[in-house]
Amino acid sequence: MNNVEQETNFAAIEKYKSLISMISRTEDRLRLLDFAYISLNVVVLLFSITNISHLVQKVNYILTYMDYALIYLILIVGMSINIYWVAFVMRIQLKLKLRYFQARSIERRFDSQNEKIFSDEDIFFDPDIRRIESGDGKETCKYPTTGLTRMDGLVGSLKPRHFSWLLPCMFITVYWLVFILLVTTI
């Protein structure tokens, strides 16, 4: 009976290790994708600004429909990139949420004291405690409990996935502003 329990614990430990590895790889993938999409957006935005400046310099001459069509097409491509970015990142974040759920489930099965990586992080950031102490009592870490920088506040709870939502919204806003500016000036 004891041998079966050891094999079950070994299998759970191996699953837990693979889950942690998958979580780490997925988070690295999200960071890399955010960087790639930001770079792609900057290129599209610079290309559209260059074409708009060309169009503004051409105001004294006859503007063709191709000039307008090219700029509108660039803006549509930029907005499409951001919509795809949000949809793709949302799918990866849902998978990441599932992996966190699975890791917390395995941690509860282990039920080891003070060694929970994914489960009970909220107990460490209790405003009444104001500090975290290591299990052996040799190290203490204090953290802010009031204002915007508190651990459960705006800055403290900011996660990389928030940037995956914030940046596309920012770029879409810029593309809409360029579109509105273009429509009102021409």
C-alpha positions, 0 to 999 in steps of 0.5 A: 500500500505504501509503495502505491502511495509513493508512486502516486506522489512521484507521479504528482510531483512529476506533473507539478514540475511539468506544469511549472515548466509549461507555465514558465514557457507560456509566460515567456511566450506571452512576453515574446509575442507582446514584443513582436506585436509591438514591433509590428505595430510600430512599423505599421504606424511609422509607415502610415505616418510617412504616407500621411506626411506624403499626402499632406505635402501633396495637398497643392496637387491633385490627390488620387483615390489611391493615396486615400485608399493606401492610407485607409488600408494601412490603418485597417491593417494596423487595427486588424493586427491589434484585434488578432493580438487581443484574440490570440493573447486571450486564448493563451491567457485562458490556457495559462489560467487552466495551468495555474488551476491545475498547479493549485489543485496539485499543491492542495493534494501535497498539503505541505506547510508554507510551500505553496507557490501558486495557491495561498499568496493572498495570505502573505499580503495581508495589510495587517501583517505588512511583512513576509517572514521566511519559514526559518525566521532568518529573513523578513520582507516588508511591503507597502499596504496603503496607496497605489503601490500596495500589493493588492492595489493598482500597481501591486496587482498589475500583471503582464497580461494587463499589458497584453490588453492595454497596448493593443487598446492604445494602438487602436486608439492611435489608429482611430485618432489618425483616421479621424484626423485624416477624415477631418483635414481632407 
